[in-house]
C-alpha cells in the first residue's frame, strides 16, 4: 500500500505518526493509498523548521522572493497535466474540472509574483521640523493553512503563494481525503528554489488541526471548510492570540427573473449545480424562480440535468464524477430523502444512479427538488452534493428577502435582462460575492474572495489585497537625524508638530 508522508524541512518524512487514514478512489470505491496522520510532535517539527527558515526568508530581498515565485509559476504551469491527474484520482472530479482548479490557483501565484507593488509603504517628508514618517508592512512569521478536500490544490494556492511572497513561512494541513497533490506542490516549491522549511506539509486529522491552533509559534491561521468547523477554528485560534480567517459553508442562491433567457439560464444552473458533483463552496444549490416562469424553468433545468454524463474522472466522456466518499454519498442521499418526506417534488432523482463498470463507486446523480420551502433541511443545510432545490417568489424584493434570511452569505447570482432589477438585487443582498448573469462569481486573484454572515469568521477575505493585509502587519517609523549643533534638550510635553 502506497503511503503518503509529510513534507517537513525540504523532505518527505513519516515523522512520529503511527496512525494512518485510507485514501480512496471515489470512482471504484477501492482504497488506493494511505496517508500518515500527524501528531502534535509532527506539527511542532514543522513549526520549528519554519521558524528557522523564516529568519532568513523574511530578510530576503523582494527580487529574490519574486524570482522563486516566477520559477514556481512556470513549474506549476508545466506540470498542469500531472497535477490534474493527482486531483482527479483522489477527489473524483473530471479532468477538465481539475484543470480549471489548477488554473484558478495559478492566477493567485501570478498575483503573488507582482506582490512588491502591494508591499510598498508610504512616506511623509518633513511632518515636523527635521522629522520624517514612513510606514511599511512586515511578515507575521510562521502562518498555517487548513484546507478542504473539494479543491485540494486551488484553495491552498489561495493562501501559501501570497503568504510566502510576503516573507512568511508556511505550514499546510491539507485534507486527508486527497493529500497527494499537496506533497507534489511542496516538491515544486523546492525545485523552484524555495529554501527548505519555508513551505511544509503536515497531513492529519483533528489532532494535527488542534496542534496548529494551539501552537505558540504560529502567528496566523487560514481555513476553508464547513461553518461549524470554521467557527471552532476562529474561536480556538483566536483564544490563542492568533490572527484568523475562517471561511465557512454556503447556500448559494441563483435568482431567476421571468425576463431571463431560459436556455442560457438552464445551461448555467445545471453546470454550476452539478459541476464537481456539487462539491464546491460556490456551487449554486438553491434557485429562486421569480414570477410566473417557475414551471418552465424547472422543466428546462430538469431536461438538461438528466443528460449530464456521470462517470469516472478518467473517462473522457464524463461531465460529472463521483462524490468524495461513501459517507458523503449516504449523507447526500439522506438529504434527498428528507426533502421528499417534507413535501418537495423530485423533478430529477439521482439516488439510484449506477455507473456501468464502476458499480462500487461513490456516485450520486444530478437531482432537482421542486416546491422546496425554507423550513426544509435540504434547503437550510449545506448539502454539498449534486442537489439543486427550487423555491418560488413573486417579486425581486421577496427573493432578496429570502436570500438575506438565510444564515449563509457566500455567493449569489441574479439572471435577468433588466439593469434596474439587477442593480436592486446587487445592492440589496447581504452576500459577499454577487454575480449578474454569472452563476459562480469567484473573483479574479487581484480581488479578494470571501463571504458574509456564517460564511466567514474573521475580518479579512482571502488572496488579493486583503490577503496581503492578512499575512502582514504595519510598522510606522518616525525619524529625525539632527545635526549635532542643532541638538536641543528634550521636552516633557507630549510631542506635537512644529
Buried (B, 14 or more C-beta within 10 A) or exposed (E): EEEBBBBBBBEBBBBBBEEBBBBBBBBBBEEBBBBBBBBBEBBBBBBBBBBBBBEEBBEBEBEEBBBBBBBBBEBBBEBBEEBBBBBBBBBBBBBBBBBBBBBBBBBBBBBBBEBEEBBEEEEEEEEEEEBBBBEBBBBBBBBBBBBBBBBBBBBBBBBBBBBBBBBBBBBBBBBBBBBBBBBBBBBBBBEBEBBBBBBBBBBBBEBBBBBBBBBEBBBBBBBBBBBEBBBBBBBBBBEBEBBBBBBBBBBBBBBBBBEBEBEEBBBBBBBBBBBBBBBBBBBBBBBBBBBEBBEEBBBBBBEBBBEBEBBBBEBEEBBBBBBBBBEBBEBBBBBBEBBBEBEBEBBBBBBEBEBEEBEEBBBBBBBBBBBBBEEBEBBEBBBBBBBBBBBBBEEBEEBBEBBBEBEBBBBBBBBBEBEEBBEBBBEBBBBBBBBBBBBBBBBEBBBBBBBBBBBBBBEBBBBBBBBBBBBBBEEEEEEEEEEEEEEEEEEEEEEEEE
